[in-house]
Amino acid sequence: MDFNRYFTNEELQITLQTWSAQYDRLCTTSRIGTSYEGRPIWIITLTNKQTGSDLLKPAVWIDANIHATELTGTTAALFIADSLLQGYGQDAQITKILDTCTFYIVPRINPDGAEWAMSANPRYVRSGVRPYPWKEKEDGLHEQDIDKDGRVLQMRIEDPHGDWKVSSLDTRLMEKRAPDEFGGKYYRLLPEGLVKNFDGDVIKLAQSPQGLDFNRNFPYQWRPEAEQHGAGPYPASEPEIRAVLEFITQHPNINHAIAFHTFSRALLRPFSTKPDDEMDSEDLWVYKKIGEIGSKLTGYRCVSTFHDFKYHPKKVTTGAFDDWMYDHLGIFAFTIELWDLPTEAGIKDRKFIEWFREHPHSEDVQILKWVDQHAPEGYVNWYAFQHPQLGAVELGGWNATYTWGNPPPEFVSAEVSRHLPFVLFLAN
């Protein structure tokens, strides 16, 4: 199979059903539920059926693509499944593992979001496509592909009060204006999109009408929308998450879990909500040992979400999958953030979240040079566009889905293949 690519829902279904037919002794395809828009949520069960039922063997759970545009995870899950099936009878380690263990693999928890992300006119949503928390769009700028070129880029508008300027190092890039900088040519930088109820003056960034975040909908310390954005009206309110919960709780043989996300090249471990010194000490030692070996096998850093991956230094996120798996069920679960453009461009050991708040502008240039060489469609030079509401603007900038959010297709296979040894280690 070619894994330097991303799989549509139709291609995913055909692949899984083909495996079940070709490897009927090792592979079973079934559905654990149905998405909001009615699409099947597929799971494959991998084990040697002749050596016993899947329920009677210790199991590893693998899922992916809970967030709509994080498509690399689906390819990673498929790569691991393909390697196990191809390796049975050829590789002694894989043969032993499938004889004695089970894998439950859900390559795409969120088929609706992936469908929107991969359409000819792509639409970005965080997770589900159900309108939430309101049925109507709020006033303000809504991100969308306004010139119908299959990309959602940025808009820049010349404005003496803008907080961006043309880069002093590469005129294609934008650079932040200094707080005490005056007398130059400045811009407002906005997502490509249209403004609902534009008053001719103020451009407010609207909240997405599809505001759900499935990875805030799990029961662990769930909080309502006013406290945790995207959490849904109640725990497991969304059919995709309820399907995952019901399957996992009915399969107590699951010992380890991996959830594939993008991006940052990180192995994340619980908790999201509290520091290591409030964890059970013995479990923390186990987590650290597994993470240490995982780092050696994958090249990714293993870190605590609370200590190293908070989006805000004084806020925590709740309702996450890995926290729920560990805290409620005692399963050692990891979230793997695949791919990282800054790291690939040679920026080493950056602080995962803080880097986006502040870093040397020279590193933006370094990243652009890598994109020029390896993925020239990943950055679009600014071009004039007559916006139906704002008049003359320019469109351009990062084509982010296949540079920042996911690797360019020719880099996918190398990125996902590095995780097979870690998966085999967990099964062992």
NORNOR-V407222 format. One record per pair of residues at least 4 apart in sequence whose ideal C-beta (glycine too) atoms are under 6 Angstrom apart, sorted by the first residue. I is the first residue (numbers start at 1). J is the second residue. Records with the same first field share a line. If there is no record, write none. Layout:
BEGIN
I: J  J
END
This chain:
BEGIN
1: 82
3: 75  79  413
4: 409  410  412  413
5: 409
6: 71
7: 11  12  74
8: 118
9: 111  115
12: 108
16: 29  42  44
17: 29
19: 23  27
20: 27  29
23: 27  85
25: 49
26: 46  88
27: 44  46
28: 45
29: 44
30: 43
31: 40  42
32: 41  43  243  247
33: 41  239  243
34: 38
35: 39  111  112  240
36: 112  128  130
37: 112
39: 111
41: 243
43: 106
44: 105
45: 54  104
46: 84  103
47: 54  98  102
48: 98  99
51: 99
52: 56
54: 102
55: 253
57: 101  102
58: 101  253  255
59: 102  104  253  254
60: 103  256  426  427
61: 104  254  257
62: 77  105  258
63: 106  109  259
64: 73  74  77  107  260
65: 70  73  74  108  110  114
66: 109  110  214  215
67: 127
68: 110  113  117  125
69: 117  401  405
70: 261  262
71: 406
72: 262  338  339  406
73: 260
74: 107  108
75: 412  416
76: 260  416
77: 105  107
78: 107
79: 416
80: 420  423
81: 105
82: 86
83: 87  420
84: 94
87: 91  94
88: 94  95  98
89: 95
97: 101  427
101: 427
108: 114
109: 240
110: 127  240
112: 129
113: 125  127
114: 118
116: 123  125
117: 122
121: 145
124: 143
125: 129  210
126: 213
127: 212  213  214
128: 212  238
129: 210
131: 135  209
132: 211  212
133: 211  225
137: 196  209
138: 206  207
139: 196  197
140: 204  205  206
141: 193  195  203  205  206
142: 193  206
143: 152  191  193
144: 193
145: 152
146: 192
147: 385
151: 399
152: 192
153: 192  380  395  396  397
154: 189  397
155: 190  192  393  395
156: 187  189  394
157: 188  393
158: 187
159: 188
160: 186
162: 186  187  188
163: 177
164: 174  187  189
165: 175  177  184  186
166: 171
167: 173  175
169: 365
170: 365
172: 381
173: 364
174: 189
175: 361
177: 181  186
192: 395
195: 203  389
198: 389
207: 211
211: 230
212: 230
213: 230
214: 241
215: 320  321
216: 228  230  231  319
217: 232  238  241  319
218: 319  321  324
219: 235  324
220: 323  324  327
221: 273  318
222: 235  319
223: 227  228  231  318
228: 318
231: 319
232: 237  238
233: 237
236: 241  242  245
254: 331
256: 332  426
257: 325  331  333
258: 334  336
259: 321  335
260: 336
261: 335  337
262: 338  339  405  406
263: 337  339  340
264: 337  340  352
265: 300  340  343
266: 300  301  303  337
267: 291  294  300  302  334  336
268: 305  309  335
269: 287  291  334
270: 322  323  326
271: 306  323
272: 305  306  316  317  320  323
273: 316  318
274: 278
275: 306
276: 284  304
279: 284
291: 302
294: 298  302  422
295: 302
297: 421  422
298: 418  419  422
303: 308
304: 308
305: 309
309: 352
311: 353
322: 333  335
323: 327
324: 328
325: 329  331  333
326: 333
338: 415
339: 407  415
341: 403  404
342: 347  350
345: 366  367  370
347: 363
350: 355
351: 355
355: 359
359: 363
368: 379
370: 374
371: 375  378  379  403
372: 376
375: 403  408
378: 399  403
379: 398
380: 396  399
381: 396
382: 394  396
383: 395
384: 394
385: 393  395
387: 393
400: 404  405
401: 405
402: 406  408
407: 411  412  415
411: 415
413: 417
END
